[in-house]
Amino acid sequence: MLAGLTAVLVIVLGIYRAVGPGRMLLAALIAFS
Protein backbone atom coordinates (compact mmCIF):
# COMPACT_ATOMS: atom_id res chain seq x y z
CA MET A 1 0.00 0.00 0.00
CA LEU A 2 2.65 2.49 1.12
CA ALA A 3 5.02 1.39 -1.64
CA GLY A 4 2.27 1.96 -4.22
CA LEU A 5 1.55 5.44 -2.87
CA THR A 6 5.25 6.28 -2.91
CA ALA A 7 5.54 5.10 -6.52
CA VAL A 8 2.58 7.25 -7.56
CA LEU A 9 4.08 10.25 -5.76
CA VAL A 10 7.43 9.78 -7.51
CA ILE A 11 5.70 9.53 -10.92
CA VAL A 12 3.62 12.65 -10.22
CA LEU A 13 6.72 14.58 -9.12
CA GLY A 14 8.55 13.45 -12.26
CA ILE A 15 5.68 14.63 -14.48
CA TYR A 16 5.47 17.88 -12.49
CA ARG A 17 9.15 18.62 -13.08
CA ALA A 18 9.01 17.63 -16.74
CA VAL A 19 5.86 19.58 -17.62
CA GLY A 20 6.23 22.55 -15.28
CA PRO A 21 3.95 24.02 -12.60
CA GLY A 22 1.65 25.96 -14.94
CA ARG A 23 0.58 23.06 -17.14
CA MET A 24 0.41 20.68 -14.19
CA LEU A 25 -1.98 23.04 -12.42
CA LEU A 26 -4.08 23.36 -15.57
CA ALA A 27 -4.16 19.58 -16.00
CA ALA A 28 -5.21 19.17 -12.36
CA LEU A 29 -8.03 21.68 -12.79
CA ILE A 30 -9.25 19.87 -15.91
CA ALA A 31 -9.00 16.48 -14.18
CA PHE A 32 -10.96 17.56 -11.10
CA SER A 33 -13.60 19.66 -12.84
PDBQT receptor file of N, H, CA, C and O in Angstrom, charges set to zero:
ATOM      1  N   MET A   1       0.846  -1.200   0.000  1.00  0.00    +0.000 N 
ATOM      2  CA  MET A   1       0.000   0.000   0.000  1.00  0.00    +0.000 C 
ATOM      3  C   MET A   1       0.884   1.253   0.000  1.00  0.00    +0.000 C 
ATOM      4  O   MET A   1       0.767   2.121  -0.866  1.00  0.00    +0.000 OA
ATOM      5  N   LEU A   2       1.770   1.318   0.999  1.00  0.00    +0.000 N 
ATOM      6  H   LEU A   2       1.865   0.613   1.702  1.00  0.00    +0.000 HD
ATOM      7  CA  LEU A   2       2.647   2.488   1.125  1.00  0.00    +0.000 C 
ATOM      8  C   LEU A   2       3.612   2.576  -0.055  1.00  0.00    +0.000 C 
ATOM      9  O   LEU A   2       3.904   3.663  -0.555  1.00  0.00    +0.000 OA
ATOM     10  N   ALA A   3       4.101   1.419  -0.490  1.00  0.00    +0.000 N 
ATOM     11  H   ALA A   3       3.864   0.536  -0.084  1.00  0.00    +0.000 HD
ATOM     12  CA  ALA A   3       5.019   1.395  -1.641  1.00  0.00    +0.000 C 
ATOM     13  C   ALA A   3       4.312   1.889  -2.895  1.00  0.00    +0.000 C 
ATOM     14  O   ALA A   3       4.905   2.600  -3.706  1.00  0.00    +0.000 OA
ATOM     15  N   GLY A   4       3.051   1.517  -3.057  1.00  0.00    +0.000 N 
ATOM     16  H   GLY A   4       2.569   0.939  -2.398  1.00  0.00    +0.000 HD
ATOM     17  CA  GLY A   4       2.273   1.964  -4.217  1.00  0.00    +0.000 C 
ATOM     18  C   GLY A   4       2.057   3.468  -4.196  1.00  0.00    +0.000 C 
ATOM     19  O   GLY A   4       2.173   4.139  -5.221  1.00  0.00    +0.000 OA
ATOM     20  N   LEU A   5       1.739   3.993  -3.005  1.00  0.00    +0.000 N 
ATOM     21  H   LEU A   5       1.644   3.448  -2.172  1.00  0.00    +0.000 HD
ATOM     22  CA  LEU A   5       1.549   5.441  -2.868  1.00  0.00    +0.000 C 
ATOM     23  C   LEU A   5       2.837   6.195  -3.151  1.00  0.00    +0.000 C 
ATOM     24  O   LEU A   5       2.822   7.246  -3.790  1.00  0.00    +0.000 OA
ATOM     25  N   THR A   6       3.945   5.658  -2.675  1.00  0.00    +0.000 N 
ATOM     26  H   THR A   6       3.957   4.804  -2.155  1.00  0.00    +0.000 HD
ATOM     27  CA  THR A   6       5.246   6.283  -2.909  1.00  0.00    +0.000 C 
ATOM     28  C   THR A   6       5.568   6.293  -4.396  1.00  0.00    +0.000 C 
ATOM     29  O   THR A   6       6.066   7.292  -4.915  1.00  0.00    +0.000 OA
ATOM     30  N   ALA A   7       5.290   5.195  -5.084  1.00  0.00    +0.000 N 
ATOM     31  H   ALA A   7       4.885   4.383  -4.663  1.00  0.00    +0.000 HD
ATOM     32  CA  ALA A   7       5.541   5.101  -6.524  1.00  0.00    +0.000 C 
ATOM     33  C   ALA A   7       4.717   6.132  -7.284  1.00  0.00    +0.000 C 
ATOM     34  O   ALA A   7       5.226   6.793  -8.189  1.00  0.00    +0.000 OA
ATOM     35  N   VAL A   8       3.449   6.270  -6.918  1.00  0.00    +0.000 N 
ATOM     36  H   VAL A   8       3.036   5.733  -6.183  1.00  0.00    +0.000 HD
ATOM     37  CA  VAL A   8       2.578   7.253  -7.560  1.00  0.00    +0.000 C 
ATOM     38  C   VAL A   8       3.102   8.662  -7.324  1.00  0.00    +0.000 C 
ATOM     39  O   VAL A   8       3.101   9.491  -8.234  1.00  0.00    +0.000 OA
ATOM     40  N   LEU A   9       3.548   8.930  -6.104  1.00  0.00    +0.000 N 
ATOM     41  H   LEU A   9       3.549   8.256  -5.365  1.00  0.00    +0.000 HD
ATOM     42  CA  LEU A   9       4.076  10.246  -5.761  1.00  0.00    +0.000 C 
ATOM     43  C   LEU A   9       5.321  10.570  -6.577  1.00  0.00    +0.000 C 
ATOM     44  O   LEU A   9       5.475  11.690  -7.065  1.00  0.00    +0.000 OA
ATOM     45  N   VAL A  10       6.207   9.591  -6.722  1.00  0.00    +0.000 N 
ATOM     46  H   VAL A  10       6.082   8.682  -6.325  1.00  0.00    +0.000 HD
ATOM     47  CA  VAL A  10       7.434   9.777  -7.514  1.00  0.00    +0.000 C 
ATOM     48  C   VAL A  10       7.089  10.055  -8.975  1.00  0.00    +0.000 C 
ATOM     49  O   VAL A  10       7.697  10.926  -9.597  1.00  0.00    +0.000 OA
ATOM     50  N   ILE A  11       6.124   9.327  -9.526  1.00  0.00    +0.000 N 
ATOM     51  H   ILE A  11       5.631   8.619  -9.021  1.00  0.00    +0.000 HD
ATOM     52  CA  ILE A  11       5.700   9.532 -10.918  1.00  0.00    +0.000 C 
ATOM     53  C   ILE A  11       5.107  10.923 -11.093  1.00  0.00    +0.000 C 
ATOM     54  O   ILE A  11       5.420  11.623 -12.056  1.00  0.00    +0.000 OA
ATOM     55  N   VAL A  12       4.246  11.320 -10.154  1.00  0.00    +0.000 N 
ATOM     56  H   VAL A  12       3.991  10.751  -9.372  1.00  0.00    +0.000 HD
ATOM     57  CA  VAL A  12       3.622  12.650 -10.220  1.00  0.00    +0.000 C 
ATOM     58  C   VAL A  12       4.677  13.752 -10.145  1.00  0.00    +0.000 C 
ATOM     59  O   VAL A  12       4.616  14.731 -10.889  1.00  0.00    +0.000 OA
ATOM     60  N   LEU A  13       5.639  13.586  -9.245  1.00  0.00    +0.000 N 
ATOM     61  H   LEU A  13       5.688  12.791  -8.641  1.00  0.00    +0.000 HD
ATOM     62  CA  LEU A  13       6.716  14.580  -9.122  1.00  0.00    +0.000 C 
ATOM     63  C   LEU A  13       7.549  14.643 -10.391  1.00  0.00    +0.000 C 
ATOM     64  O   LEU A  13       7.964  15.723 -10.811  1.00  0.00    +0.000 OA
ATOM     65  N   GLY A  14       7.798  13.489 -11.004  1.00  0.00    +0.000 N 
ATOM     66  H   GLY A  14       7.461  12.611 -10.663  1.00  0.00    +0.000 HD
ATOM     67  CA  GLY A  14       8.548  13.454 -12.258  1.00  0.00    +0.000 C 
ATOM     68  C   GLY A  14       7.806  14.185 -13.366  1.00  0.00    +0.000 C 
ATOM     69  O   GLY A  14       8.408  14.959 -14.111  1.00  0.00    +0.000 OA
ATOM     70  N   ILE A  15       6.500  13.944 -13.480  1.00  0.00    +0.000 N 
ATOM     71  H   ILE A  15       6.011  13.315 -12.875  1.00  0.00    +0.000 HD
ATOM     72  CA  ILE A  15       5.683  14.633 -14.481  1.00  0.00    +0.000 C 
ATOM     73  C   ILE A  15       5.652  16.129 -14.189  1.00  0.00    +0.000 C 
ATOM     74  O   ILE A  15       5.748  16.949 -15.102  1.00  0.00    +0.000 OA
ATOM     75  N   TYR A  16       5.517  16.478 -12.912  1.00  0.00    +0.000 N 
ATOM     76  H   TYR A  16       5.438  15.812 -12.170  1.00  0.00    +0.000 HD
ATOM     77  CA  TYR A  16       5.467  17.880 -12.494  1.00  0.00    +0.000 C 
ATOM     78  C   TYR A  16       6.732  18.620 -12.915  1.00  0.00    +0.000 C 
ATOM     79  O   TYR A  16       6.665  19.743 -13.415  1.00  0.00    +0.000 OA
ATOM     80  N   ARG A  17       7.880  17.989 -12.710  1.00  0.00    +0.000 N 
ATOM     81  H   ARG A  17       7.934  17.077 -12.304  1.00  0.00    +0.000 HD
ATOM     82  CA  ARG A  17       9.149  18.622 -13.078  1.00  0.00    +0.000 C 
ATOM     83  C   ARG A  17       9.318  18.696 -14.584  1.00  0.00    +0.000 C 
ATOM     84  O   ARG A  17       9.865  19.669 -15.103  1.00  0.00    +0.000 OA
ATOM     85  N   ALA A  18       8.848  17.669 -15.293  1.00  0.00    +0.000 N 
ATOM     86  H   ALA A  18       8.404  16.879 -14.872  1.00  0.00    +0.000 HD
ATOM     87  CA  ALA A  18       9.006  17.627 -16.744  1.00  0.00    +0.000 C 
ATOM     88  C   ALA A  18       8.094  18.640 -17.441  1.00  0.00    +0.000 C 
ATOM     89  O   ALA A  18       8.502  19.306 -18.393  1.00  0.00    +0.000 OA
ATOM     90  N   VAL A  19       6.860  18.744 -16.955  1.00  0.00    +0.000 N 
ATOM     91  H   VAL A  19       6.529  18.203 -16.182  1.00  0.00    +0.000 HD
ATOM     92  CA  VAL A  19       5.857  19.579 -17.622  1.00  0.00    +0.000 C 
ATOM     93  C   VAL A  19       5.918  21.023 -17.128  1.00  0.00    +0.000 C 
ATOM     94  O   VAL A  19       5.712  21.958 -17.903  1.00  0.00    +0.000 OA
ATOM     95  N   GLY A  20       6.203  21.203 -15.834  1.00  0.00    +0.000 N 
ATOM     96  H   GLY A  20       6.371  20.443 -15.205  1.00  0.00    +0.000 HD
ATOM     97  CA  GLY A  20       6.226  22.548 -15.282  1.00  0.00    +0.000 C 
ATOM     98  C   GLY A  20       4.972  22.824 -14.474  1.00  0.00    +0.000 C 
ATOM     99  O   GLY A  20       3.933  22.209 -14.712  1.00  0.00    +0.000 OA
ATOM    100  N   PRO A  21       5.057  23.746 -13.519  1.00  0.00    +0.000 N 
ATOM    101  CA  PRO A  21       3.946  24.025 -12.595  1.00  0.00    +0.000 C 
ATOM    102  C   PRO A  21       2.674  24.497 -13.296  1.00  0.00    +0.000 C 
ATOM    103  O   PRO A  21       1.576  24.074 -12.935  1.00  0.00    +0.000 OA
ATOM    104  N   GLY A  22       2.812  25.365 -14.288  1.00  0.00    +0.000 N 
ATOM    105  H   GLY A  22       3.704  25.709 -14.581  1.00  0.00    +0.000 HD
ATOM    106  CA  GLY A  22       1.645  25.957 -14.943  1.00  0.00    +0.000 C 
ATOM    107  C   GLY A  22       0.759  24.919 -15.600  1.00  0.00    +0.000 C 
ATOM    108  O   GLY A  22      -0.447  24.877 -15.357  1.00  0.00    +0.000 OA
ATOM    109  N   ARG A  23       1.360  24.082 -16.435  1.00  0.00    +0.000 N 
ATOM    110  H   ARG A  23       2.339  24.116 -16.632  1.00  0.00    +0.000 HD
ATOM    111  CA  ARG A  23       0.583  23.065 -17.145  1.00  0.00    +0.000 C 
ATOM    112  C   ARG A  23       0.053  22.013 -16.203  1.00  0.00    +0.000 C 
ATOM    113  O   ARG A  23      -1.048  21.499 -16.395  1.00  0.00    +0.000 OA
ATOM    114  N   MET A  24       0.845  21.682 -15.164  1.00  0.00    +0.000 N 
ATOM    115  H   MET A  24       1.739  22.100 -15.008  1.00  0.00    +0.000 HD
ATOM    116  CA  MET A  24       0.410  20.683 -14.195  1.00  0.00    +0.000 C 
ATOM    117  C   MET A  24      -0.830  21.175 -13.470  1.00  0.00    +0.000 C 
ATOM    118  O   MET A  24      -1.770  20.412 -13.250  1.00  0.00    +0.000 OA
ATOM    119  N   LEU A  25      -0.834  22.455 -13.097  1.00  0.00    +0.000 N 
ATOM    120  H   LEU A  25      -0.071  23.075 -13.276  1.00  0.00    +0.000 HD
ATOM    121  CA  LEU A  25      -1.979  23.041 -12.417  1.00  0.00    +0.000 C 
ATOM    122  C   LEU A  25      -3.204  23.024 -13.328  1.00  0.00    +0.000 C 
ATOM    123  O   LEU A  25      -4.311  22.708 -12.892  1.00  0.00    +0.000 OA
ATOM    124  N   LEU A  26      -2.992  23.366 -14.588  1.00  0.00    +0.000 N 
ATOM    125  H   LEU A  26      -2.093  23.623 -14.942  1.00  0.00    +0.000 HD
ATOM    126  CA  LEU A  26      -4.077  23.359 -15.567  1.00  0.00    +0.000 C 
ATOM    127  C   LEU A  26      -4.631  21.951 -15.751  1.00  0.00    +0.000 C 
ATOM    128  O   LEU A  26      -5.845  21.756 -15.803  1.00  0.00    +0.000 OA
ATOM    129  N   ALA A  27      -3.731  20.969 -15.850  1.00  0.00    +0.000 N 
ATOM    130  H   ALA A  27      -2.744  21.127 -15.807  1.00  0.00    +0.000 HD
ATOM    131  CA  ALA A  27      -4.158  19.576 -15.997  1.00  0.00    +0.000 C 
ATOM    132  C   ALA A  27      -4.944  19.113 -14.777  1.00  0.00    +0.000 C 
ATOM    133  O   ALA A  27      -5.926  18.383 -14.908  1.00  0.00    +0.000 OA
ATOM    134  N   ALA A  28      -4.509  19.542 -13.584  1.00  0.00    +0.000 N 
ATOM    135  H   ALA A  28      -3.711  20.135 -13.478  1.00  0.00    +0.000 HD
ATOM    136  CA  ALA A  28      -5.207  19.170 -12.359  1.00  0.00    +0.000 C 
ATOM    137  C   ALA A  28      -6.610  19.773 -12.329  1.00  0.00    +0.000 C 
ATOM    138  O   ALA A  28      -7.573  19.114 -11.938  1.00  0.00    +0.000 OA
ATOM    139  N   LEU A  29      -6.712  21.031 -12.746  1.00  0.00    +0.000 N 
ATOM    140  H   LEU A  29      -5.930  21.567 -13.064  1.00  0.00    +0.000 HD
ATOM    141  CA  LEU A  29      -8.028  21.680 -12.786  1.00  0.00    +0.000 C 
ATOM    142  C   LEU A  29      -8.966  20.970 -13.750  1.00  0.00    +0.000 C 
ATOM    143  O   LEU A  29     -10.144  20.775 -13.450  1.00  0.00    +0.000 OA
ATOM    144  N   ILE A  30      -8.440  20.583 -14.909  1.00  0.00    +0.000 N 
ATOM    145  H   ILE A  30      -7.483  20.741 -15.152  1.00  0.00    +0.000 HD
ATOM    146  CA  ILE A  30      -9.248  19.871 -15.905  1.00  0.00    +0.000 C 
ATOM    147  C   ILE A  30      -9.668  18.508 -15.363  1.00  0.00    +0.000 C 
ATOM    148  O   ILE A  30     -10.810  18.082 -15.539  1.00  0.00    +0.000 OA
ATOM    149  N   ALA A  31      -8.724  17.825 -14.698  1.00  0.00    +0.000 N 
ATOM    150  H   ALA A  31      -7.797  18.171 -14.556  1.00  0.00    +0.000 HD
ATOM    151  CA  ALA A  31      -8.998  16.482 -14.184  1.00  0.00    +0.000 C 
ATOM    152  C   ALA A  31     -10.064  16.501 -13.096  1.00  0.00    +0.000 C 
ATOM    153  O   ALA A  31     -10.903  15.602 -13.029  1.00  0.00    +0.000 OA
ATOM    154  N   PHE A  32     -10.033  17.522 -12.245  1.00  0.00    +0.000 N 
ATOM    155  H   PHE A  32      -9.352  18.252 -12.300  1.00  0.00    +0.000 HD
ATOM    156  CA  PHE A  32     -10.955  17.558 -11.104  1.00  0.00    +0.000 C 
ATOM    157  C   PHE A  32     -12.280  18.253 -11.406  1.00  0.00    +0.000 C 
ATOM    158  O   PHE A  32     -13.224  18.148 -10.624  1.00  0.00    +0.000 OA
ATOM    159  N   SER A  33     -12.358  18.951 -12.519  1.00  0.00    +0.000 N 
ATOM    160  H   SER A  33     -11.591  19.036 -13.155  1.00  0.00    +0.000 HD
ATOM    161  CA  SER A  33     -13.601  19.659 -12.842  1.00  0.00    +0.000 C 
ATOM    162  C   SER A  33     -14.638  18.711 -13.433  1.00  0.00    +0.000 C 
ATOM    163  O   SER A  33     -15.745  19.136 -13.763  1.00  0.00    +0.000 OA
TER     164      SER A  33
